[in-house]
């Protein structure tokens, strides 16, 4: 299976005022030294200001690939250091956006993560970047990174190996689902959920149920 590497482990540096409904944002995440504990709700001492739309068990950890960060650095003419997009893990050798939904990553000796869903860019992210039409540009590029749930807790540190231990055969990647999902993709994921073969993220369920009813 694929073998990658954790380049940086990032958690909130400080809260900043934000024009959104919550009034503050925890998107300012930066690389930290040494191992960081990881539990069911994510990295120790990390947090999310808007817990209605971020965090929780299905979005405990957000990973972003260095290749995608390099793409944006070239597009924007500025560095994209680890954590700048609000990610917890900057990785190389394994594609976060190219990960299959339900894929499992072993990181270090103890931590097992499962890919759940794509990052959906929000207005807070747009304000953070200060780039014209940022949400639209990020969406159109489709380089969104992946949220993961924690199946086995432990510690993660920069330099740890990322081993893809399991990749579901359905082949529906985070990027494909975010950018160009088909009705058959949705039917496939729902069928796997119903059969107990895939623990589908809660955020998918209302939309999936509506789409399947409309196309029954």
Beta strands, then each sheet from edge to edge (+ up, - down):
strand 1: 3-12
strand 2: 16-17
strand 3: 24-25
strand 4: 29-31
strand 5: 36-39
strand 6: 42-43
strand 7: 61-65
strand 8: 89-92
strand 9: 104-107
strand 10: 111-118
strand 11: 146-152
strand 12: 154-156
strand 13: 161-166
sheet 1: 4+ 1- 8+ 7+ 11- 10+ 9- 13+
sheet 2: 2+ 3-
sheet 3: 6+ 5- 12+
end
